[in-house]
């Protein structure tokens, strides 16, 4: 039973899809069953044929087969669903088909250049103060000194990890964690903005109804039932990318060491090393450090000028200042180095140095007590031995990290104190944490992948050589068309990219492994479109412009400077004649340019329809799997296909591109396109943007995303979600696509 309620809207007025109210403005969506109960409901067997599809899906769906020895029965079934970009019905059908088929792989008509469409432009659901970072590094660690830990050892101590979602609070705590090693006197974070090679991470969450528990309880009471939980729907939560995260650190300055006393822990009694041996090592290092300090002092004294005429008192005072400066320099240069030498040499005296921990006490006074003990299971991967002198990132010689907190301006006359703002942010974060969804029961990740190393990560992206004229023309044409099409979507209550978000949400529900972005890169398609229109109608447009300019010039030069012309101008006859010339030229120019302009007029009419009229206009009333020799175009939505020269770059070439991608996915070979790959992070189902190993650079450049993934070897089913105009072409090309699966180079040529 579905319970839906919003102020001013009776329950009977709601148009409900499974688990969701489609009435605009309705925020509350409640279900008497808990998410666990919804998830545990026995599911019907997956649909495997066209005949098994629900009746309302058959017209929009074509079913294909691909031979795959690794798939169940040696065959992978491909369901190609044709959708409208401005239809709520299409969004519902996407979820209905994915739930019915339960595919391991879903392909959507998106590319690397249009990932932004997976984010709701009106109400993006973003995880508060949380970021996704592909590059984390330290700046300030002596790289050439073998006594210092390697960068990777220190990065293991912090929460900020490559490929993980990390909050602003965690980044701030990481500064304290680095200071708590006792090695650094200062640690500060620095972040770079994301570049073209970056992409967001998405997490699965319960939909945010915008209602608090009290409102839910009131709605349930009105309905006469107790509310147990939300419906089984899934929403996508955005984790935006950072270009890189860097921690700027400075080595710590410590007091001079005056004495060292070694003590062996009972855990080392059978190690075969005597305390006297260790004490000898420590004394030798301390003597060497003192000798180095004296040598530096002597060198500094020799470098200072003599016989400068100063009094004895001035010289004594100056000498004291120099001694203090030398002591400070020794603090920075020799004390920390001595501790690192002690750590290394004392551990090396044992048969298994990696199982030895050297801990220092009395660091603040310079009278050092050293405890040598065995490594414990609770110890971190790297132990400097100075941790006791830097608990919580605070101690002598440490500039502790204090996050900046500012008040929030609520209105011109009202400020929210920083402490109150922090409490509110913490409360919002807690509510978001309650919405986190794990993968479906029994799900496990089947996609093999790895994360890029620091050196492999690239923030650049392959770009076409510039062609300003063609690129500007294509952007103007498609940009204006997209704005008009978006207006039709608004009428139907659909925002840009809703269909693709519906596909990813449904993939969360059924436990899909990969969502391929199977369309050709938009920069290639736009360039190909500009070339196609120019070849088909460039002369027509040039002639149209020439006629219009000729009319304007003729009108400007028609009135000659004589008495008759002046008289005619006074009577308005000349003006009328000039206007006639311009209007006549404009009419002729319009007639020539009409094949290019007519689609704009059609989509403008389409954008003026009501929501119900839009749904009726884009409804698929005949089976797309039949009559393959006839193209299926929707009035209004597909108007741009009437541009001269547009069908080849926009339909035929992309049909071939997407068919080859789907064929590769169905056969377990490299599709050469990026994908969102399902994974887990702290118990949450997440989607990582990744590229296939060895992909063609212009469709999925190496170094982009989180890392390379391996295609699934034997998927039982693949669902492809594309515009309805593409279905018949993809079906027609299917056999050829199986032979050319993943071979995209010829379709990636821009000109």
Secondary structure, 3 states (H helix, E strand, C coil): CEEEEECCECHHHCCEECCEECCCCCCEEEECCCHHHHHHCCCCCCCCCCCCCCHHHHCCEEEEEEECCCCHHHEEEEEEEEECCCCHHHHHHHHHHHHHHCCCEEEECCCHHHHHHHCCCCCCCECCCEEEECCEEEECCCCCCCCCCCHHHHHCCCCCCCCCEEEHHHHHHHHHHHHCCCCEEEEEEEEECCCCCCCCEEEEECCCCCCCHHHHHHHHHHHCCCCCECCCCCEEEEECEECEEEEEEEECCCCCCCEEEEEECHHHCCCCCCHHHHHHHHHHHHHHHHHHHHHHHHHHHHHCCCCCCCCHHHHHHHHHHHHHHHHHHHHHHHHHHHHHHHHHHHHHCCCCHHHEEEEEECCCCCEEEEEEEECCCCCCCCCCCCHHHCHHHCCCCCCCCCCCCCCEEEECCEEECHHHHHHHHHHHHHHHHHHECCCCCCCCCCCCECCCCCCCCCCCCCCCCCCHHHHHHHHHHHHHHHHHHHHHHHHCCCCCCHHHHHHHHHHHHHCCCEEEECCCCHHHHHHHHHHHHHHHHHHHHHHHHHHHHHHHHHHHHHCCCCHHHHHHHHHCHHHHHHHHHHHHHHHHHHHHHHHHHHHHHHHHHHHCCCHHHHHHHHCCCCCCCCCCCCCCCCCCCCHHHHCCCHHHHHHHHHHHHHHHHHHHHHHCCCCCCCEEEEEEECCEEEEEEEEECCCCCCCCCCCCCCCEECCCCCCCEEEEEEEHHHHHHHHHCHHHHHHCCCCCHHHCCCC
